[in-house]
């Protein structure tokens, strides 16, 4: 479980640091909104017709969150790789909390560091690399974590969210 960073938190020497956005902000045109509204109405109608009101409520909440998120700027969050772990925003993760890491680097679409946690409730921590050199990041992280070389593609959920402009 990540700990909240306080004045007493030992982070170790900072090896790499950069600032990332809290979430990706996508440019969405009118057609995207029309398709999503139609899809939402169909899914809500299906939920009501099948008597699954919780499903309909979840679709409504999802639509509200997407709408609100598209009308505000994402926060800038500091990210650091240190000798003792990684920090993202005000949370610090010790290396012992991670299974392994991998980097998917297919510019310009995907330039992301994935840190797989041992926690089933938060299985992957994803961090955009932006303009950072992936080889330097790999070299630093290999000292503390195992690199998963079998992963060559980003998770399906990330790919779908990026292609649909959701995340």
KOLDREN-216935 format. One record per residue (C-alpha): y, x, z; residue in three letters. Coordinates in pm, whole numbers, plus 50000, padded with zeros to 5 digits. Each point is the difference from the previous one (the first is absolute). Example, Ala and Ser with C-alpha at 12.3 -4.5 7.8 and 13.67 -1.06 7.14 Angstrom:
<atoms>
495505123050780ALA503445013749934SER
</atoms>
This chain:
<atoms>
500005000050000UNK503335015549903UNK502405006650281UNK503664991249998UNK502155031349975UNK502065007250310UNK501845030650130UNK496755011650166UNK497844997249686UNK498725033649882UNK500105001049620UNK499455036949934UNK501675020349728UNK501064979549697UNK498205011749685UNK501344974249755UNK502444971250032UNK501634974549775UNK501344964850014UNK498154970549846UNK500894963649953UNK498444975050238UNK498524982549694UNK500335002649624UNK502714978549849UNK499124987049654UNK502274987749725UNK498914964349941UNK501184979749704UNK500264962349968UNK496574997349838UNK498415016150309UNK501634974350228UNK498984971049772UNK496365011749989UNK499895005450377UNK501574965950073UNK497494982549771UNK497105019650152UNK501224992150352UNK500334962949925UNK496504999249852UNK498525018450300UNK501874977950249UNK498824969249810UNK496435012750007UNK500275006550375UNK501304964950067UNK497514983549759UNK497045018250158UNK501244992750352UNK500575036850075UNK503484997050147UNK499875034850154UNK499545014949652UNK503024980349873UNK502055011850299UNK499015036449936UNK501124997149634UNK503334984950110UNK500565028050254UNK499035026449742UNK502534985649753UNK502754999750266UNK499285036250096UNK500075011349636UNK503264981549942UNK501685014550309UNK498695034849928UNK501384999349646UNK503494992150129UNK500395028550245UNK499965037849973UNK497015018150151UNK500685022650296UNK499825037749955UNK497235013550224UNK499535037050087UNK496525014849942UNK498855033550140UNK496855020749977UNK499815021950310UNK497535023650166UNK498744972450229UNK500054969449774UNK502244978749781UNK502934978150090UNK501164969849806UNK503164984150127UNK499734998050378UNK496175003050009UNK498015032050043UNK496375003049889UNK497865028650128UNK497685015749743UNK497054988250212UNK500914964149902UNK499255007049632UNK496695001749816UNK501355018449696UNK502755000249739UNK500374999149624UNK502845001749752UNK500224979449686UNK502445016649764UNK500444982649663UNK503745001349933UNK502074979549947UNK497934970450128UNK498245015050301UNK501005029550219UNK498534990850338UNK498425016150305UNK497284978850160UNK498945007150359UNK496864980950101UNK500014991250369UNK497024994250226UNK501604967050106UNK498454970449817UNK503124978850049UNK502195025349817UNK497605018549772UNK502445017949764UNK503455014650050UNK501675004149661UNK503035022249951UNK501835004749667UNK500335036849911UNK503234994649803UNK501025034649872UNK497785020150238UNK497505024949860UNK496544984850054UNK498325034250005UNK502135011550294UNK499284967850188UNK496255003649931UNK500025036150115UNK501734991150328UNK497824969850077UNK496725018549923UNK500595021150310UNK499694969050219UNK498114973349801UNK497184997249750UNK501124992049645UNK498054971949839UNK499525013549648UNK497894970349890UNK502994976449994UNK501635002949659UNK501754966449978UNK502314981050229UNK498464970650187UNK499644968249797UNK502314980950235UNK502805025449940UNK499484999249625UNK500094961849988UNK503074998550226UNK501845025949788UNK499094983249669UNK501024965750128UNK503175013350164UNK498974987650342UNK500085030450230UNK
</atoms>
